[in-house]
Amino acid sequence: MKFYLSSYKVGNETDKLKALIPADNKKTAYISNALDFSNDAERRKQGEQSDIEQLKPFGLDVELLDLRDYFGKKTELEKKIAEFGVIWVRGGNCFVLRQAMKLSGLDDILKDLLKKMIFFTEDIAPEFAFWLQP
């Protein structure tokens, strides 16, 4: 697994980002559960759409993946995650994201996939990288 860590949106190193994207699987899981703390659905939707629009020029086929749909369903999530060549995690509240990862089993799944995939994140890079350490 390779990491592209950015503190804001796609960041300033877009050439490096492009180089990391796999040619054979551009299907991208977009995870925005770091925004689960807010009740402002319209603002969330606008933020998600903005992020997805920024990813399209990279040729990524982006699909919203809500970890809440997989709480207590780790096996189902594992099968779903296997479809993706890229995972993009939107920034926000890293504690809320961490809880969603634990409840869905994504934290364990990512540890198993460390050698296979690319992982992109924004806004929460240092905390997230720390969580994945064995």
QUISULRA-V472267 format. One record per helix or strand. SS is the DSSP state (H for helix, E for strand). FROM is the first residue (numbers start at 1). LEN is the number of residues. If there is no record, write none. Layout:
ss:SS from:FROM len:LEN
ss:SS from:FROM len:LEN
This chain:
ss:E from:2 len:5
ss:H from:14 len:7
ss:E from:27 len:5
ss:H from:33 len:3
ss:H from:41 len:16
ss:E from:61 len:4
ss:H from:67 len:4
ss:H from:74 len:8
ss:E from:86 len:4
ss:H from:94 len:11
ss:H from:106 len:7
ss:E from:118 len:5
ss:H from:125 len:7
